[in-house]
Amino acid sequence: MQPNTAYETEVFVIDAPRPGPTGVVVGGMDGNELAGIEAAYRIREQELERGTLVVLPEADAVAVEQRTYNSPRGNLNRQFPVGQPPTSSLAKELWNLITSVDPNVVIDFHSSKGIWGSDLGPDGYGQAIYPSVVGDSRQIAADTVEFMNEEYIYGAYPPAYQFTVGNTLVGDKPKLIHKVAGDLERPGYLTEVTRYNTSLDTRIEWTTAMGERLLRRHGIW
């Protein structure tokens, strides 16, 4: 996308031997959230048995290169108003990519300085999966949360680090997954891990595991 510009970024398309649903995974909407970037690269290296996977690890390449939350064009994840065209050329290309592959699910990886709903550390949105309002997204998010807690959190971290299901995304904000819910009416998930007292390797591991679990629940893997 955005060839021959500073925002040029690579899209990976992985087709499994067996046909199946299509999933889109996005990292790097915010350039300082490195776990999502690395998790997207890890997921695109997996060998699929069924379905198609479209992966964009560095959505905002300038912000990723500069390791900044925003690029000079602003916050990419605030450029997807529901019912209207995206508000930047990069957002338009990303949206055109998503609509062209007709996805069955879209996953957007993020991290946060704090933990959602917790008094521990700074305010934030981490340790949560925010599902779209579409279909059984919220139940699938709950299943993934239970998996993450059992496999990674219980007995290893304080209770505040347990994953939870966050607010349902209903299309009332100009974020990517809101637009997926409101305009495409497809399942989507915004995942958040916390940067509070966690290592980058841990955050990458958590984000990768959540992404893989969500894709499998939607028949891709």
N, C-alpha and C positions, 0 to 999 in steps of 0.2 A: 504494500500500500504506500501511497505518497512517493512514488519513485522520483529520483533525482531531486529530492528536497532533503532538508535536515531531518524531517520526520519519517523518512523512508524506513519501513519496518517489514520484517518477513512474516509471511503467513505459511503455516505448515498444514498440509492436508494428508491424513493417513487413512487409507482405505483398507479395511480388513478383508480377508479372503471370502468371508460370508457377508451377504448384505444384511443391513439392519438400520437402526435409527442413526441419526446424525446429531452429534454434540459439538458445541462450540465452547472453548475454554479461553479466557482472556486474562492475561496478567499485565502488569505495568501500566494500568490506567493512571496510577499515582507513582511517580518515578522513584520515590524513596521507600516504597514498600517492596523490598527485595525478595521476600519469601514467595510472593505470588509469581514473580518473574521466574525464579529458579524452579518452583513447583511446576509451572507450565512447561518449561523445558524438559523436566523429568517425565511428565505425562506424555509429551509428544514422542519420547523415545520408547515407550512401551509398544509391544507387539499386540495388535488387536486381533481378536478372533472373529468379531462380529461388529458391523456398523462402520461409521465414518466419523473421524475426529478432526475438527478444524481448530488449530491452536495458534493464538496470537500472543506470544510471551511478552513483547515489549510494545504495548499499544501506543503509548506516547514516548517515542524514541528519544526525543529531546529531553524530556523530564527524566527518563531513565539514565541517559548519558550524564546528566548534570546531578543526578541523585537528589532531585528536588521534588516536592509534592506536586507542584504545577510546572508547566512549561510557560514560555511567554504568551502562548495562546490561551492560558487559563487552565482550569481544572477540566480535563477531558470528561470526567464522569458527571459533569453538570451541563452537558451539551446535548442531551437527548430528550427534549420535551415531548411528552406524549401527545399524539395527534397533530404534531407539527414536524417539519423537517429538522434534522440535527443542525446545530448552530455554528459548526465549523467544517472546513473541508475534510479534516481528519475524521471527525465524528460521522460525517456523511459517508465517507468511504467505509468506515467500520460498520455502519448500519447497512450499507448496500451489500457488504460481504455477508453479514448475518442473514439478511433476507434472501440473498441469492442461493444459499445452501439449504434454506427451509429447515431450520434446526428443530429437533424434538426437545432439546434442552440447551440452555446457555448458562455457563458458570463464570462468575467474575471474582477473581481472587484479590483479597485486600488484607491489610493488617492495621492494627490500631495501637495507639500508645497506652490505652487502658482496657478495662474489662467491662463489658456491657452489664448493667444492673448490679455492679459490685461497688462497695466502698473502698476496696483495696486499690491503692495507686490512683493515678489520675483518671478523670472521666474518659470514657472511650466506648468502643463498639466491639472489642475483641471477644474471642471465645464464643462466637455465635454464628449461626447460619440464618440468613434472612431469605425466606422463600417467597416466590411470587404467589399471587392469589390463585393461580391457575391449577386446576385439577387437584391431584393429591400431593402437591409440592410440600405442603406443610408436614404431612405425615412422613414423607420421604426424608425431609430435613430432620424430623424427630428420630427416625431410625438411624440416621447418620450420626446425630449427636450421641445417641446411646452407644453406638459402635465406638466413637472417638473416646468417650469417657471410659469405657471398659478396657480399651486397648492401650490408651495413652495417659489417662489422667488419674483414675482411682489408685490410691496408694502411692502415687509418685508426686503429686502436687496438692497444695491446699485446696479445700472445697471451692474457693473462689475461682479456680482455674477450670472448673467443669464447663464443658460446652453446653450451650442452651440454644433454643430456637428463638430467634429475634422477631421483630415486628414483621408482619406480612406485607410484602411490597405490592401495592395496589394500583400503581400508575399515577400517583399524585406528586411525584418529584421528577426532575429532569435527569435521572440516573439511568444507566443502561438497562439494568434489570427491571426498573419500572416501565421502560418503554417496551421491553420484551413482553411484560405482562399486559400492558395496556393496548399496544398496537398489534402485536403478533398473537397474543393470547396463548403463549407457550410457557411451559415450566421454566423457571429461572431461579438462580440462587446467587446471592452475594455472600461470600464467606469471609469471615474476619478472624484472625488470630491476634493475640496480644503481643506487643513488644515489651510489656512490662516484666522485667526480670526473666526474660526468656532469650535463649541464644538464637542466632539466625538459623543454625542447623535444625534446631527443634521446630522453629516456625515453618521451615521448608518441609520437614517431615509431616507435620500436622496438616499443612495445606495440601500437600500431595495426597495424603491418605483421604482427606475429605473429598477432594476432586475425584479420585478413583472410585470411592464408594458411591458418590452421587451418579457418576456415569454408569456404573454397573446397575444401579437401581432403575436406570432408564434404558437398560438393554444394550449398552455400549461397552464392549470389552472383550 
